[in-house]
Amino acid sequence: SAPILALPEGSKDFIVYCDASKKGLGAVLMQKEKVISYASCQLKIHEKNYTTHDLELDAVVFALKI
């Protein structure tokens, strides 16, 4: 089943979780332990050659761009 998304509360802090694998990038925006938004994408051909450090950094950039 699909997760139920919550509406954000303007005065509360947000937390961004992101992760990378050899197949793709993922990110979740949360507030008070509730999912506000999530996104993922597959790696491009050239990104599959990135080191683990660069993939994790790519995941952070991806998360902050959305």
N, CA, C and O of each residue as an XYZ file, in Angstrom:
264
protein
N       0.839     -1.185      0.000
C       0.000      0.000      0.000
C       0.883      1.247      0.000
O       1.988      1.236      0.541
N       0.393      2.296     -0.599
C       1.135      3.552     -0.685
C       1.095      4.284      0.655
O       0.083      4.237      1.354
N       2.187      4.959      1.020
C       2.183      5.712      2.275
C       1.241      6.913      2.203
O       1.042      7.506      1.143
N       0.677      7.248      3.338
C      -0.204      8.417      3.424
C       0.670      9.628      3.721
O       1.410      9.642      4.705
N       0.583     10.637      2.873
C       1.384     11.840      3.058
C       0.665     12.810      3.980
O      -0.560     12.923      3.947
N       1.435     13.506      4.801
C       0.874     14.482      5.737
C       1.056     15.888      5.184
O       1.935     16.134      4.358
N       0.234     16.789      5.638
C       0.388     18.202      5.289
C       1.421     18.823      6.222
O       1.418     18.534      7.419
N       2.301     19.667      5.700
C       3.319     20.274      6.563
C       2.733     21.317      7.503
O       1.767     22.006      7.177
N       3.346     21.412      8.681
C       3.003     22.450      9.644
C       4.108     23.499      9.565
O       5.276     23.180      9.786
N       3.762     24.729      9.257
C       4.735     25.774      8.970
C       5.756     26.064     10.046
O       6.889     26.425      9.727
N       5.396     25.920     11.312
C       6.307     26.318     12.389
C       7.211     25.184     12.880
O       8.074     25.417     13.726
N       7.037     23.995     12.382
C       7.817     22.838     12.843
C       9.032     22.612     11.946
O       9.031     22.998     10.777
N      10.072     21.982     12.507
C      11.287     21.678     11.752
C      11.056     20.528     10.775
O      10.248     19.632     11.021
N      11.788     20.577      9.657
C      11.755     19.509      8.667
C      13.047     18.706      8.764
O      14.086     19.225      9.173
N      12.969     17.434      8.382
C      14.141     16.567      8.300
C      14.153     15.945      6.911
O      13.128     15.472      6.421
N      15.323     15.949      6.284
C      15.490     15.332      4.970
C      16.375     14.104      5.129
O      17.484     14.197      5.656
N      15.885     12.956      4.676
C      16.669     11.731      4.635
C      16.953     11.428      3.176
O      16.065     11.538      2.331
N      18.182     11.047      2.879
C      18.511     10.683      1.508
C      19.487      9.518      1.520
O      20.212      9.298      2.491
N      19.488      8.775      0.414
C      20.367      7.620      0.302
C      20.657      7.365     -1.162
O      19.914      7.789     -2.047
N      21.750      6.665     -1.397
C      22.147      6.325     -2.760
C      22.544      4.855     -2.809
O      23.039      4.296     -1.831
N      22.320      4.249     -3.952
C      22.788      2.892     -4.211
C      23.368      2.876     -5.615
O      23.392      3.907     -6.287
N      23.828      1.737     -6.058
C      24.369      1.626     -7.417
C      23.261      1.648     -8.466
O      23.545      1.634     -9.664
N      22.000      1.682     -8.029
C      20.874      1.718     -8.967
C      20.151      3.049     -8.994
O      19.568      3.410    -10.017
N      20.174      3.798     -7.884
C      19.426      5.046     -7.880
C      19.612      5.868     -6.621
O      20.379      5.522     -5.722
N      18.874      6.980     -6.592
C      18.897      7.917     -5.473
C      17.498      8.020     -4.888
O      16.508      7.879     -5.606
N      17.415      8.264     -3.587
C      16.120      8.428     -2.950
C      16.178      9.481     -1.866
O      17.226      9.725     -1.268
N      15.026     10.107     -1.619
C      14.953     11.147     -0.594
C      13.557     11.185      0.008
O      12.564     10.908     -0.665
N      13.500     11.537      1.294
C      12.227     11.669      2.004
C      12.273     12.957      2.817
O      13.247     13.217      3.523
N      11.225     13.755      2.719
C      11.061     14.955      3.541
C      10.068     14.606      4.638
O       8.940     14.199      4.358
N      10.496     14.769      5.906
C       9.641     14.405      7.030
C       9.498     15.571      7.993
O      10.347     16.460      8.064
N       8.400     15.537      8.729
C       8.144     16.518      9.773
C       7.389     15.797     10.883
O       6.337     15.201     10.651
N       7.941     15.861     12.089
C       7.326     15.185     13.242
C       7.048     13.711     12.941
O       5.959     13.211     13.223
N       8.041     13.013     12.363
C       7.968     11.587     12.051
C       6.875     11.233     11.050
O       6.475     10.072     10.964
N       6.388     12.208     10.294
C       5.387     11.970      9.251
C       5.987     12.329      7.899
O       6.687     13.332      7.764
N       5.706     11.498      6.899
C       6.229     11.735      5.555
C       5.443     12.862      4.894
O       4.218     12.805      4.792
N       6.161     13.877      4.452
C       5.559     14.994      3.737
C       5.684     14.767      2.232
O       4.742     15.002      1.476
N       6.861     14.306      1.809
C       7.120     14.086      0.389
C       8.252     13.078      0.237
O       9.087     12.931      1.129
N       8.274     12.385     -0.901
C       9.377     11.481     -1.192
C       9.631     11.468     -2.689
O       8.740     11.769     -3.483
N      10.848     11.118     -3.067
C      11.217     11.084     -4.483
C      12.369     10.110     -4.675
O      13.144      9.848     -3.755
N      12.465      9.581     -5.884
C      13.585      8.716     -6.239
C      13.851      8.841     -7.730
O      12.999      9.299     -8.491
N      15.031      8.433     -8.129
C      15.371      8.435     -9.554
C      16.451      7.394     -9.815
O      17.226      7.039     -8.927
N      16.483      6.916    -11.050
C      17.525      5.988    -11.465
C      18.789      6.768    -11.789
O      18.742      7.940    -12.162
N      19.925      6.085    -11.637
C      21.187      6.714    -11.992
C      21.330      6.791    -13.506
O      20.877      5.911    -14.238
N      21.965      7.856    -13.954
C      22.321      7.968    -15.363
C      23.552      7.092    -15.609
O      24.232      6.696    -14.663
N      23.832      6.795    -16.859
C      24.935      5.897    -17.209
C      26.252      6.338    -16.568
O      26.952      5.519    -15.973
N      26.594      7.616    -16.682
C      27.873      8.089    -16.135
C      27.886      8.090    -14.608
O      28.954      7.973    -14.007
N      26.721      8.220    -13.968
C      26.663      8.239    -12.501
C      26.949      6.858    -11.912
O      27.346      6.756    -10.751
N      26.756      5.803    -12.688
C      27.010      4.447    -12.192
C      28.490      4.219    -11.909
O      28.850      3.262    -11.224
N      29.346      5.090    -12.429
C      30.790      4.984    -12.184
C      31.249      5.815    -10.989
O      32.433      5.794    -10.651
N      30.349      6.542    -10.347
C      30.709      7.391     -9.211
C      31.157      6.544     -8.022
O      30.714      5.407     -7.854
N      32.033      7.107     -7.206
C      32.412      6.460     -5.950
C      31.241      6.562     -4.969
O      30.299      7.322     -5.191
N      31.311      5.794     -3.892
C      30.248      5.829     -2.884
C      30.078      7.234     -2.317
O      28.952      7.701     -2.144
N      31.177      7.904     -2.031
C      31.129      9.268     -1.500
C      30.405     10.198     -2.465
O      29.545     10.978     -2.055
N      30.750     10.117     -3.741
C      30.122     10.988     -4.739
C      28.643     10.659     -4.937
O      27.835     11.558     -5.169
N      28.284      9.376     -4.848
C      26.869      9.001     -4.956
C      26.063      9.563     -3.792
O      24.955     10.063     -3.984
N      26.621      9.481     -2.584
C      25.920     10.020     -1.420
C      25.768     11.537     -1.537
O      24.720     12.083     -1.195
N      26.802     12.211     -2.015
C      26.721     13.653     -2.230
C      25.694     13.974     -3.310
O      24.950     14.948     -3.190
N      25.648     13.170     -4.354
C      24.655     13.334     -5.417
C      23.238     13.187     -4.852
O      22.325     13.900     -5.268
N      23.057     12.259     -3.902
C      21.746     12.067     -3.275
C      21.338     13.298     -2.467
O      20.169     13.684     -2.470
N      22.291     13.910     -1.781
C      21.996     15.128     -1.014
C      21.585     16.254     -1.952
O      20.603     16.950     -1.697
N      22.330     16.437     -3.033
C      22.005     17.483     -4.009
C      20.635     17.219     -4.621
O      19.832     18.142     -4.762
N      20.359     15.967     -4.985
C      19.053     15.594     -5.535
C      17.934     15.934     -4.550
O      16.911     16.501     -4.935
N      18.136     15.584     -3.276
C      17.110     15.825     -2.256
C      16.829     17.313     -2.081
O      15.676     17.714     -1.925
N      17.866     18.122     -2.105
C      17.686     19.552     -1.873
C      17.154     20.290     -3.098
O      16.610     21.386     -2.967
N      17.301     19.708     -4.277
C      16.780     20.342     -5.493
C      15.272     20.162     -5.639
O      14.607     20.996     -6.253
N      14.729     19.087     -5.082
C      13.291     18.844     -5.268
C      12.464     19.596     -4.264
O      11.237     19.502     -4.280
